[in-house]
Amino acid sequence: MHKLFIKSNILIILIGVIALLSLFAIITYQKTTEHPSVSPSTKEKLREEFSKAYTKDVTPSGNVIELELTASEGEVDIVDGYKTKVWNYNGSVPGPSIQIKLGDRVKIKFRNELPQETTVHWHGVRVPNAMDGVPGVTQDPVQPGGSFTYDFIPKDAGTFWFHPHVRSSEQVERGLFGTLIVEDEYSDKYNQDIVWVVDDWLLDENAQVYSKFNTIRDLMHDGRWGNLITVNGKSQETITARPGERIRLRLVNTSNGRVYLLNFPKLSATAIAVDGMYVKKTFDPNGFYLAPGNRLDVDITLPQDKGEYEVTDIFTKKANVLGKIRVEGDPVETPNFSYPTNPNVPDWSEATQVATDKTYTLDARRGGKYGIEWTINGKAFPDYDPVTLTYNQFNKIKFVNRSSRLHPMHLHGQFFKVLTKNGAPYDEGFFRDTVLLGPKESVELGLVPLDKGDWVNHCHILEHAEAGMMTVVQVK
């Protein structure tokens, strides 16, 4: 009887061991299939492919540009016959176009004369983390009557802009935005280098900014869309050029929520930069989605035929004329130089072999102070789970849009490259800092962070961000 008991125990133990081994095999199989193991050399190869794409740092020129920037209340002429009350930088909307050379150091003494606290965020500019202008993450808000000095050397040439990161859905809509242009050796090659700041305004019958912000309608849809589109503060921007001129047109979308689908009819237009960064290979800008936060630089050679040529937005059923180029006068010899490009933009074709480091799921739910919250992974800012990305290593992140609305996702302090859309390879051939997700769409992005610190990651439909669609990425 005793021997039988021992044999029974041994049998039970053997069965238990077999069961545990089987369970371990199943778990191992699941992990292997869900997160395929990747040789460290693959990630290192992807990082090496990136290594010359853009610099970790820039060589200082020694020039120091000192400026003053004041946010205050004022009035501007947006609609003929009316004075529209706005908030502005240095008395104008758009605010100043700050133009510097690559390598210049800028020291900008900012003063707040608004009735609200505010900050300045340098959109797309790789600045020291303390200069990024996000309250609660990188700096304290500047109180009414207070000041703060922003001091940095931009690391990249290109088209950038600045705006508040406090109550942005209200403060940007009231007129607080301007541009920062970092010039390189190509800037002097064009006959004209022109900035078009594209915005839309929701005005009432007296041509005043509609006073209700973050309405339930705006929050449930694609943010606040206005009833008047302006370029550089004008409803019809027109520039004049001579036949044969070659111009660089820098388009910046500062709208709260509106997306523009660009169209350049009858113009010889070539896209050379996206979000400030030169492309690997130029492309046709017709049909480019300029989402809130996006920039597009276009190289245009004007025809010999005189007349007016339009740049339009065809995102909605009714086409909108953004601006016109009036060609007149005596023809000039067209400047002859190759398109500025960045041949070092990586292909990253092997990135599909690498597991995703982090997935962000975008959705909405009832609740919060506005009645609706826009969430990232089920949390609404300031509630979030910080994510760590590895400095100077290849990282792969994914956005999954569970909602039926648009979400232009903007990552501070980093540029990234779109790898897939809805699971299919998608090689754009350029970097971005803002990518537009359509309803129920997913994208995978590759990036090599070169700037340490805490950086926010948020939807640039400002109402969505205000209602919680924001989180923090830590680069260590």
C-alpha positions as CSV (number, residue, x, y, z in Angstrom):
1,M,0.0,0.0,0.0
2,H,2.9,2.3,0.9
3,K,4.6,1.6,-2.4
4,L,1.4,2.2,-4.4
5,F,1.0,5.6,-2.6
6,I,4.6,6.5,-3.6
7,K,4.0,5.5,-7.2
8,S,0.8,7.5,-7.3
9,N,2.7,10.6,-6.0
10,I,5.4,10.2,-8.6
11,L,2.8,9.9,-11.4
12,I,1.1,13.0,-10.2
13,I,4.4,14.9,-10.1
14,L,5.3,13.7,-13.6
15,I,1.9,14.8,-14.9
16,G,2.4,18.2,-13.2
17,V,5.9,18.6,-14.7
18,I,4.5,17.7,-18.2
19,A,1.7,20.2,-17.8
20,L,4.1,23.0,-16.7
21,L,6.4,22.3,-19.6
22,S,3.4,22.4,-22.0
23,L,2.2,25.6,-20.5
24,F,5.7,27.1,-20.8
25,A,5.9,26.0,-24.5
26,I,2.5,27.6,-25.2
27,I,3.6,30.9,-23.6
28,T,6.9,30.8,-25.4
29,Y,5.2,30.2,-28.7
30,Q,2.7,33.1,-28.1
31,K,5.5,35.5,-27.2
32,T,7.5,34.4,-30.2
33,T,4.6,34.9,-32.6
34,E,3.3,38.2,-31.0
35,H,6.7,39.7,-30.6
36,P,9.1,38.1,-33.0
37,S,12.7,38.1,-31.7
38,V,14.9,40.4,-33.6
39,S,18.6,40.3,-33.7
40,P,20.1,43.3,-32.0
41,S,22.1,43.8,-35.2
42,T,18.9,44.6,-37.0
43,K,18.1,47.6,-34.8
44,E,21.7,48.6,-35.0
45,K,21.6,48.5,-38.8
46,L,18.5,50.7,-38.7
47,R,20.2,53.2,-36.4
48,E,23.3,53.2,-38.6
49,E,21.2,53.8,-41.7
50,F,19.8,56.9,-39.9
51,S,23.2,58.1,-38.6
52,K,23.7,60.8,-41.3
53,A,20.0,61.8,-41.7
54,Y,20.4,64.9,-39.6
55,T,22.8,66.1,-36.9
56,K,22.8,65.5,-33.2
57,D,24.0,69.0,-32.8
58,V,24.8,72.1,-34.9
59,T,28.0,74.1,-35.1
60,P,27.3,77.5,-33.5
61,S,27.9,80.4,-35.9
62,G,28.8,82.7,-33.0
63,N,26.0,85.1,-33.9
64,V,23.5,85.9,-31.2
65,I,20.1,87.3,-32.2
66,E,18.3,89.1,-29.4
67,L,14.6,89.8,-29.8
68,E,11.6,90.8,-27.8
69,L,8.3,89.0,-28.2
70,T,5.2,90.4,-26.4
71,A,1.8,88.7,-26.3
72,S,-1.0,91.3,-25.9
73,E,-4.6,92.2,-26.9
74,G,-5.2,94.3,-30.0
75,E,-7.2,94.8,-33.2
76,V,-6.6,93.8,-36.8
77,D,-8.2,94.3,-40.2
78,I,-9.4,90.8,-41.2
79,V,-12.7,91.8,-42.8
80,D,-13.1,95.1,-44.7
81,G,-14.9,97.7,-42.6
82,Y,-14.4,95.9,-39.3
83,K,-11.8,95.9,-36.5
84,T,-11.5,92.4,-35.1
85,K,-10.3,92.1,-31.5
86,V,-7.5,89.6,-31.3
87,W,-4.6,88.4,-29.2
88,N,-1.3,88.8,-31.0
89,Y,2.5,88.8,-30.9
90,N,4.2,92.1,-31.3
91,G,0.9,93.8,-32.5
92,S,0.2,91.7,-35.6
93,V,-1.5,88.5,-36.8
94,P,0.4,86.5,-37.8
95,G,3.1,87.5,-35.3
96,P,6.6,88.2,-36.5
97,S,8.4,86.0,-39.0
98,I,11.7,85.4,-37.1
99,Q,14.4,84.7,-39.7
100,I,17.9,83.5,-38.7
101,K,20.7,81.6,-40.2
102,L,21.5,78.0,-39.3
103,G,23.9,78.1,-36.3
104,D,22.6,81.4,-34.9
105,R,21.7,81.5,-31.3
106,V,18.4,83.2,-30.5
107,K,17.6,84.9,-27.2
108,I,13.9,85.9,-27.1
109,K,12.7,87.8,-24.2
110,F,9.0,87.0,-24.0
111,R,6.6,89.2,-22.0
112,N,3.0,88.3,-21.3
113,E,0.5,91.2,-21.3
114,L,-2.6,88.9,-21.7
115,P,-5.3,88.4,-19.1
116,Q,-4.3,84.7,-19.0
117,E,-1.1,82.8,-18.3
118,T,0.7,81.5,-21.4
119,T,3.9,80.0,-22.8
120,V,5.6,79.8,-26.2
121,H,6.2,76.5,-27.9
122,W,8.6,76.3,-30.8
123,H,6.8,73.8,-33.0
124,G,9.2,71.4,-34.8
125,V,12.3,73.1,-33.5
126,R,14.7,70.7,-31.6
127,V,15.3,73.0,-28.6
128,P,16.8,72.2,-25.2
129,N,13.9,70.5,-23.3
130,A,13.6,73.4,-20.8
131,M,12.8,75.7,-23.8
132,D,9.9,73.7,-25.2
133,G,7.2,75.7,-23.6
134,V,4.9,73.1,-22.1
135,P,3.5,73.9,-18.7
136,G,3.7,71.1,-16.2
137,V,6.2,69.3,-18.3
138,T,9.1,71.6,-19.2
139,Q,8.3,75.1,-17.7
140,D,5.9,77.0,-15.4
141,P,3.4,79.1,-17.3
142,V,4.2,82.8,-17.7
143,Q,1.8,84.7,-15.6
144,P,0.1,88.0,-16.7
145,G,2.7,90.7,-16.4
146,G,5.5,88.1,-16.3
147,S,8.4,87.3,-18.6
148,F,10.6,84.4,-19.6
149,T,13.7,84.3,-21.9
150,Y,13.8,81.5,-24.5
151,D,17.4,80.8,-25.4
152,F,18.4,78.2,-28.0
153,I,20.3,77.3,-31.2
154,P,18.0,75.6,-33.7
155,K,19.6,72.4,-34.9
156,D,17.9,72.2,-38.3
157,A,17.3,74.6,-41.2
158,G,13.7,74.8,-42.3
159,T,10.2,76.2,-41.8
160,F,9.0,76.2,-38.2
161,W,6.4,78.2,-36.1
162,F,5.5,79.1,-32.6
163,H,2.4,79.3,-30.5
164,P,1.1,79.0,-26.9
165,H,0.8,75.7,-25.1
166,V,-1.6,76.9,-22.5
167,R,-5.3,76.8,-23.4
168,S,-4.1,76.5,-27.0
169,S,-7.5,75.9,-28.5
170,E,-8.5,79.5,-27.3
171,Q,-5.2,81.3,-27.5
172,V,-4.1,80.1,-31.0
173,E,-7.7,80.8,-32.3
174,R,-7.5,84.4,-31.0
175,G,-4.4,85.0,-33.1
176,L,-1.3,83.9,-31.2
177,F,1.1,82.3,-33.8
178,G,4.2,83.3,-35.8
179,T,6.9,81.7,-37.8
180,L,10.6,80.9,-37.3
181,I,12.6,80.4,-40.5
182,V,16.0,78.9,-40.2
183,E,17.9,79.7,-43.4
184,D,20.6,77.7,-45.1
185,E,22.7,78.1,-48.2
186,Y,19.7,77.6,-50.5
187,S,17.7,80.5,-49.2
188,D,19.6,83.1,-51.3
189,K,19.4,81.1,-54.5
190,Y,15.7,81.8,-55.0
191,N,14.3,85.0,-56.5
192,Q,11.8,85.1,-53.6
193,D,11.5,83.1,-50.4
194,I,7.9,83.6,-49.2
195,V,6.0,82.4,-46.1
196,W,2.2,81.8,-46.3
197,V,0.7,81.3,-42.8
198,V,-2.7,79.5,-43.5
199,D,-5.3,79.9,-40.8
200,D,-9.1,79.9,-40.5
201,W,-11.3,82.0,-38.2
202,L,-14.7,81.4,-36.8
203,L,-16.2,85.0,-36.8
204,D,-19.6,86.2,-35.7
205,E,-21.9,88.7,-37.6
206,N,-19.8,91.6,-36.3
207,A,-16.5,90.0,-37.5
208,Q,-15.4,89.2,-34.0
209,V,-13.8,85.9,-32.9
210,Y,-16.7,83.6,-31.8
211,S,-16.4,83.8,-28.0
212,K,-17.4,80.2,-27.1
213,F,-14.4,77.8,-27.1
214,N,-14.3,74.0,-26.8
215,T,-17.9,73.6,-27.6
216,I,-19.4,70.1,-27.6
217,R,-19.7,70.2,-31.3
218,D,-16.1,71.1,-31.8
219,L,-15.0,68.4,-29.4
220,M,-17.2,65.7,-30.9
221,H,-16.0,66.5,-34.4
222,D,-12.7,67.5,-36.0
223,G,-12.1,70.6,-33.8
224,R,-13.1,74.1,-34.5
225,W,-13.4,74.9,-38.2
226,G,-13.8,78.6,-39.1
227,N,-15.9,80.4,-41.7
228,L,-13.1,82.5,-43.1
229,I,-9.7,81.3,-44.3
230,T,-6.8,83.7,-44.3
231,V,-3.2,83.6,-45.6
232,N,-0.9,86.0,-43.6
233,G,-4.0,87.5,-42.1
234,K,-5.7,88.3,-45.4
235,S,-8.7,86.6,-47.0
236,Q,-7.0,87.0,-50.4
237,E,-3.2,86.9,-50.3
238,T,-1.6,87.9,-53.6
239,I,2.1,88.1,-54.3
240,T,3.7,89.6,-57.4
241,A,6.5,88.0,-59.4
242,R,8.1,88.3,-62.9
243,P,7.9,85.6,-65.6
244,G,10.6,82.9,-65.1
245,E,11.1,83.7,-61.4
246,R,11.8,80.7,-59.1
247,I,10.3,81.1,-55.7
248,R,10.3,79.1,-52.5
249,L,6.8,79.0,-51.0
250,R,6.6,77.9,-47.4
251,L,3.1,76.9,-46.3
252,V,2.3,76.7,-42.6
253,N,-1.0,75.4,-41.2
254,T,-1.8,77.2,-37.9
255,S,-5.5,76.3,-37.9
256,N,-7.1,74.7,-34.8
257,G,-8.6,71.8,-36.7
258,R,-8.9,72.5,-40.5
259,V,-7.1,70.3,-42.9
260,Y,-6.1,71.7,-46.3
261,L,-5.8,69.5,-49.4
262,L,-3.3,71.5,-51.6
263,N,-3.7,72.1,-55.3
264,F,-1.4,74.1,-57.6
265,P,-3.3,74.3,-60.9
266,K,-1.3,75.5,-63.9
267,L,1.9,75.9,-61.8
268,S,5.1,74.0,-62.1
269,A,5.4,73.1,-58.4
270,T,7.7,70.6,-56.6
271,A,7.7,69.7,-52.9
272,I,11.1,69.9,-51.4
273,A,10.5,69.9,-47.6
274,V,7.9,68.5,-45.2
275,D,7.7,69.9,-41.6
276,G,10.9,71.8,-42.2
277,M,13.0,68.9,-43.3
278,Y,14.3,68.3,-46.9
279,V,12.9,65.2,-48.6
280,K,15.0,62.4,-50.0
281,K,13.2,62.7,-53.4
282,T,11.1,65.6,-54.5
283,F,7.4,64.9,-55.2
284,D,4.3,66.5,-56.7
285,P,2.6,68.6,-53.9
286,N,-0.9,68.4,-55.5
287,G,-3.0,66.3,-53.2
288,F,-0.8,66.8,-50.1
289,Y,-2.8,67.0,-46.8
290,L,-1.6,70.0,-44.9
291,A,-2.9,69.1,-41.4
292,P,-2.8,71.4,-38.4
293,G,0.9,71.8,-37.4
294,N,2.2,70.7,-40.8
295,R,4.5,72.7,-43.1
296,L,5.2,72.2,-46.8
297,D,8.0,73.9,-48.8
298,V,7.3,74.1,-52.5
299,D,9.7,75.1,-55.3
300,I,7.8,76.9,-58.0
301,T,9.2,78.1,-61.4
302,L,6.8,80.7,-62.8
303,P,5.6,80.5,-66.4
304,Q,6.4,83.0,-69.1
305,D,2.7,83.7,-69.6
306,K,1.6,86.6,-67.5
307,G,-1.5,86.5,-65.4
308,E,-2.8,85.2,-62.0
309,Y,-2.2,81.7,-60.8
310,E,-4.1,80.3,-57.8
311,V,-3.1,78.0,-55.0
312,T,-6.2,76.3,-53.7
313,D,-7.6,74.0,-51.0
314,I,-9.9,71.2,-52.2
315,F,-10.4,69.3,-49.0
316,T,-14.1,70.2,-48.9
317,K,-16.7,70.1,-51.6
318,K,-16.2,73.8,-52.2
319,A,-12.7,74.7,-53.3
320,N,-11.0,77.6,-51.4
321,V,-8.5,79.9,-53.0
322,L,-5.7,80.3,-50.5
323,G,-3.7,82.8,-52.5
324,K,-2.6,84.0,-55.9
325,I,0.6,84.6,-57.7
326,R,0.4,87.5,-60.1
327,V,3.0,87.1,-62.9
328,E,3.8,90.5,-64.5
329,G,6.6,92.6,-65.8
330,D,9.6,91.7,-67.9
331,P,10.8,88.1,-67.8
332,V,14.0,87.1,-65.9
333,E,16.4,84.2,-66.3
334,T,15.3,81.3,-64.1
335,P,17.9,80.5,-61.4
336,N,19.5,77.2,-62.3
337,F,20.3,74.9,-59.4
338,S,19.4,71.4,-58.3
339,Y,16.4,70.9,-55.9
340,P,17.6,71.0,-52.3
341,T,17.1,67.4,-50.9
342,N,18.4,65.1,-48.2
343,P,19.8,61.9,-49.8
344,N,20.5,60.5,-46.3
345,V,16.8,60.0,-45.4
346,P,16.8,56.3,-44.5
347,D,14.7,53.7,-46.3
348,W,14.3,51.6,-43.2
349,S,12.9,48.7,-45.3
350,E,13.9,46.2,-42.6
351,A,11.9,48.0,-40.0
352,T,9.0,45.6,-40.5
353,Q,11.2,42.9,-38.7
354,V,11.3,45.0,-35.5
355,A,8.7,44.7,-32.9
356,T,6.7,47.8,-32.0
357,D,8.1,49.5,-28.9
358,K,4.9,51.3,-28.0
359,T,1.3,51.4,-29.3
360,Y,-0.9,54.4,-28.8
361,T,-4.7,53.8,-29.1
362,L,-6.7,57.0,-29.8
363,D,-10.4,57.1,-28.8
364,A,-13.0,59.2,-26.9
365,R,-15.4,58.7,-24.0
366,R,-18.0,60.7,-22.1
367,G,-16.8,62.7,-19.1
368,G,-14.4,65.4,-18.1
369,K,-15.0,69.1,-17.7
370,Y,-16.2,69.4,-21.4
371,G,-18.5,66.4,-21.4
372,I,-16.2,64.4,-23.7
373,E,-12.6,63.3,-23.2
374,W,-10.2,62.4,-26.0
375,T,-7.9,59.6,-24.7
376,I,-4.6,57.9,-25.4
377,N,-4.6,54.3,-24.2
378,G,-7.7,55.0,-22.1
379,K,-6.3,58.0,-20.3
380,A,-6.9,61.8,-20.6
381,F,-4.1,64.2,-19.8
382,P,-2.9,65.1,-17.2
383,D,-3.5,61.4,-16.4
384,Y,-1.0,59.5,-18.6
385,D,1.6,56.7,-18.5
386,P,4.9,58.1,-19.6
387,V,6.8,56.1,-22.3
388,T,10.6,55.8,-22.4
389,L,12.3,55.8,-25.8
390,T,16.0,55.1,-26.0
391,Y,18.3,57.9,-27.0
392,N,20.2,57.5,-30.3
393,Q,18.6,54.1,-30.9
394,F,16.0,53.0,-33.4
395,N,12.5,53.1,-31.9
396,K,9.2,52.1,-33.4
397,I,5.8,53.3,-32.3
398,K,2.3,52.8,-33.6
399,F,-0.8,54.9,-33.5
400,V,-4.2,53.2,-33.8
401,N,-7.2,55.4,-34.3
402,R,-10.3,53.7,-32.9
403,S,-12.4,56.8,-33.5
404,S,-14.2,58.1,-36.6
405,R,-12.5,61.5,-36.4
406,L,-9.2,63.0,-37.7
407,H,-6.1,63.1,-35.5
408,P,-2.9,64.9,-36.6
409,M,-0.5,63.5,-34.0
410,H,2.5,65.7,-33.2
411,L,5.5,64.6,-31.3
412,H,7.7,67.3,-29.7
413,G,11.4,67.2,-29.9
414,Q,11.6,64.4,-32.6
415,F,11.3,63.8,-36.3
416,F,9.9,60.5,-37.4
417,K,9.3,58.6,-40.7
418,V,6.0,56.8,-41.5
419,L,6.7,53.1,-42.1
420,T,3.3,51.6,-42.6
421,K,-0.4,52.6,-43.0
422,N,-3.0,50.1,-42.0
423,G,-0.4,47.4,-41.9
424,A,0.9,48.0,-45.4
425,P,4.4,49.4,-46.1
426,Y,4.3,53.1,-46.8
427,D,7.5,54.8,-47.8
428,E,7.1,58.6,-47.9
429,G,10.8,59.4,-48.3
430,F,10.8,62.2,-45.7
431,F,10.6,62.9,-42.0
432,R,7.7,64.5,-40.2
433,D,6.8,65.9,-36.8
434,T,3.1,65.7,-37.4
435,V,1.2,62.8,-39.1
436,L,-2.6,62.8,-40.0
437,L,-4.6,59.7,-39.0
438,G,-7.9,59.3,-40.7
439,P,-10.9,57.5,-39.1
440,K,-10.1,53.9,-38.0
441,E,-6.6,54.2,-39.5
442,S,-3.3,53.0,-38.1
443,V,0.3,54.0,-38.8
444,E,3.7,52.8,-37.6
445,L,6.6,55.3,-37.2
446,G,10.3,54.9,-37.0
447,L,12.5,57.4,-35.2
448,V,15.9,57.8,-33.6
449,P,15.6,60.3,-30.7
450,L,18.6,62.6,-30.5
451,D,17.3,65.0,-27.9
452,K,16.9,63.9,-24.3
453,G,14.1,65.0,-22.0
454,D,10.3,64.9,-21.4
455,W,8.4,65.6,-24.7
456,V,4.7,65.7,-25.2
457,N,2.9,63.7,-27.8
458,H,-0.5,65.0,-28.7
459,C,-3.2,65.6,-31.3
460,H,-2.8,68.9,-33.0
461,I,-6.5,69.4,-33.4
462,L,-6.3,71.7,-30.4
463,E,-9.7,71.0,-29.0
464,H,-8.8,67.3,-28.9
465,A,-5.6,68.0,-27.0
466,E,-7.5,70.4,-24.6
467,A,-9.9,67.5,-23.9
468,G,-7.1,65.1,-23.0
469,M,-5.4,63.7,-26.1
470,M,-1.9,64.2,-24.9
471,T,0.8,62.2,-23.2
472,V,4.5,62.4,-22.5
473,V,7.5,60.6,-24.0
474,Q,10.7,60.4,-22.0
475,V,13.9,60.1,-24.1
476,K,16.7,58.6,-22.0
